[in-house]
Amino acid sequence: MEPKWMKTLKEYVEAFAVALVLALVIRAFVVQAFKIPSGSMLETLQIGDHLLVNKFLYGLKLPFTDKIMVQISDPKFQDIIVFEYPEDPEKDFIKRIIGLPGDTIEIRDKEVYRNGEKLTEPYIQHLESQAYPSLESILHRRIPEEEYFKVKDPHLFKRDNMPPITVPAGNYFVMGDNRDSSHDSRWWGFVGRERIKGKAFILYWSWDGPLNIRWDRIGRLVH
């Protein structure tokens, strides 16, 4: 007959193992925590915001891969998503979906047009009033649409003016809400469906240092 202390120890180990497995399953399939590291989504998301990402909403992926086993729903226009940065999959980015597959996106003097209609975007901010480069200067270059995002010319800023670009099937055009300071689809192109990890949905913590907790932000839904 085993000692009582050993039986108790086994129970604790079993409980810990079950809790660990459940935590791993939840992280892999249901929710994942994410911390906002930069100001590209200001004022919607602040540096130091901690949020939960709903990974189940867009489908179940095979663990440790980008392969979708069961597709539940597709990302929607204006969803705020966390995804693998296309130029470095080891990094996670968070941006807002502006263009769905098949949409045509154009930017004229900071105003974004989707399928020819100007968007109403109360969530964005512009820190600079000047728009550059001019749309005429981009059109004058006559860069084919399929080559546009490959251009690394530092003088072609692409920030405030962009000719019409059609989002390919299975891809999304994303932008940060802090439009004058966001490294997004205007520069490096589209986000593939398989790179999307999930939709940001709630803030569970927010601070800009141990002495300044933003209590009013905790529990806010992300939209």
N, C-alpha and C positions, 0 to 999 in steps of 0.2 A: 504493500500500500504506500503510495507516494505521500510525502510530507505535505501538509496544508499550504505551506509557503510556496511550494513548487506548483501546486494546483492554481494558487492565486496568480503566480507569475505567468503561467500559461494563459490564463484568462485575459490578463492585461496584454500580453503579446498578441493574442488572437484579435482582441478588440482593436489594437493599434494597427494590425495588418489589414483588417477590414476597413478601418477608417482611411488608411493610406490608399487602398485600392479604390474606394469610393471617391476620394479626392482626385485621384488620377483620371478616373472615368469622367467625373464632372468637368475637369479641366479640359480633357480631350474632346468631349462631345457637347457640353452644355454651356458653361460660362468660363471666361478667363479674365483675370485682372489686367489692367493696362494703366500705365502712368503717363500723363501728358508731359513730354520733355521739352517742348518748344512752344513758341507763340504763334504757330502757323494757323491755329484755329481760333484765335482771339476774335471777338470777345466771347464766343460761344463756350469755348473751353480754355481754362486758364492753366498756366504752367503750375504744376503741383496738384492738379486735379487727378484723382484716382477713380477709374470707372470700371464697370463690368461690361464685358462684351458677350453678347448672345451668339454662341457658335452654332446652336441647334437650329436657329431660324432659317438659315440658308441651306441646310442639309448636313448629313453625317459624312465625315471624311474618314478614310482609312487612317488609323493613327500613324503619325510620323511621315505622312505623305500628303500630296495635294489632291489625291484621287477621291472624288465624291462618290460614296456608296449609295446614299439615298438622298435625292434632291427634294427638299421640302418646299422652298419658295425661292424666288429670284430677288436680288437686291432691287430696291426701288429708287426712283428719282428723289434726290435730296436726303437719302439715308446717309448717316455718318458711319463710315465703316473703318475697320482696322484690317490692314492687308500687308502682305510681304512687299517691300519696296522692290520694284522690278529690276533695278540696277544693283541691288545687294539684298538677296532674299533673307539674309541673316537679320536684317533690320525690319521692324514693324513701323508702318506709317498709319496715320489716321487723317482722313479727309472726308469731304462731302461729295456724294455722287451728283454730278451735273449732267452727264450724258449717258444714256442707256444704249445698248447695241442698236445700231441703225439710226440713231439720232445724228443730226448735223449741228455742231457747236461752232459758234463764231463769237469773237470778241471785238467790239468797236469802242474805242476810247473808254475802256474799263467796263462797259456794259456787255453782259453776256446774253447771247441770243441762242435759243434752242429751237431748231426747226423753223427758223425765221421769226420767232416771237421773243421779244425782250423779256428776260426773267425779272420778276419782282423778288428781291432778295433782302429782306429786312435783317437778316442775320450777319451780313458782311460788314467789314469796315475797310476804309481806304485811308492810309496814313499820308499819302501824297496826292496832291491835286493834279499834278502834271501827268499826262498820258504819253507813254513812249513804248516802242518807236511808233511812227505814224503808220497807219494802215496802208497808205500809198507806198511807203518804202518797202513794206513786206510784199505787197502785190507786184511791185516793180521787179522784185527778185524772181518772180514766177517760179517758185519752188514747187515741184510736183507734190501733191498731198502725201503720197507714200514716202517721200523723202524729207518732209518737213521736220520731223522730230529727230532726224539724224544730223541736222545742221548744228554744229557746235560754235558757229561764229559768235563771239561775245558781243558783237554789235547788233545782233538780232535778238533782242531781249525777250520778245514774245510775251511780255508781261501784260500789256494793256491793249494790244491789238493782235488779233490772230485771224487769218482767213478761214473760211468755212472748212471744217474737218469732220468727216463722217466716221463715227465710232464703229469699228468692225464687229462682226458677230462674236459673241462670247467675251466682249471687252467692255470696259467702263471708263468714262472720262471723269476725273476727280479734281477738285480744287479745294484749297484751304479757305476758310472764312476771312482770314486776314490777308486779303488779296494782294497787297503790295509786298508781302513778306511770307510767301509760301512756295516751297519747291514742290510743284505738282505736275499734273498732266500737260500743262502748257509747255513744259521743258522736256520731259522724258517720255511722254506718250500715255498709253492706255494701261489699265490694270486688267489682267486676265481674270476671268471668273474663278479659276482654280486657285488664285493667289489671295482671294478674299477670305479672311478668317472669321469675320462675324460683324454684327451691328452693335455699335455702342448704345447702351440703353439707360444706365443709371450711374450717378456719382455716389460712391460710398465713402469718399474721404476727399478733403481738399485743404491744402495749406500752402503757404509760401515760406515756411520755416516753423520750427517747434513752438515759437511764441506767437504765431498768427494763424490760428485755425479758422478757416472760413466756414463757420457753422451754418450759415444761410445757404450754402451750396450743397451740403451733404443731403442726399436723398433726392436731388433733382433728376428728372428724366432728361436724357440727352436728345435734342431734336433741333 
